[in-house]
């Protein structure tokens, strides 16, 4: 019997696919962390504008707290009753604020001059010629 067969007997076979996906996800997280740790934080922050720095910090702290959430769950502790839940909610609040700021920057700006010209040209303005001529048919004449 191989070691994999031995490990398969230690947990229900129904969750094997879930565990394999979890192991793959952990590998991805590990690779991402290695990439982030290969560059010094100060060097990375110098290349980013303040909004991007805030996004990086928020993603980092959210990831760390999410990993702690998973750790608590693996230890049999209910993370919903742990202060980490409030921390994740607080971080989400700040993420939403950063998103609002980003969306405001992306929103199209109103060119007031162009809008004024557009409205002015769209409206009919009576002038001297139009005041004397009537656009309604004269009384006695029938429309054809």
Secondary structure as UniProt FT lines:
FT   HELIX           3..8
FT   TURN            9..10
FT   HELIX           13..15
FT   HELIX           16..38
FT   HELIX           41..46
FT   HELIX           50..74
FT   TURN            75..76
FT   HELIX           79..81
FT   HELIX           84..106
FT   HELIX           112..122
FT   HELIX           128..132
FT   TURN            139..140
//
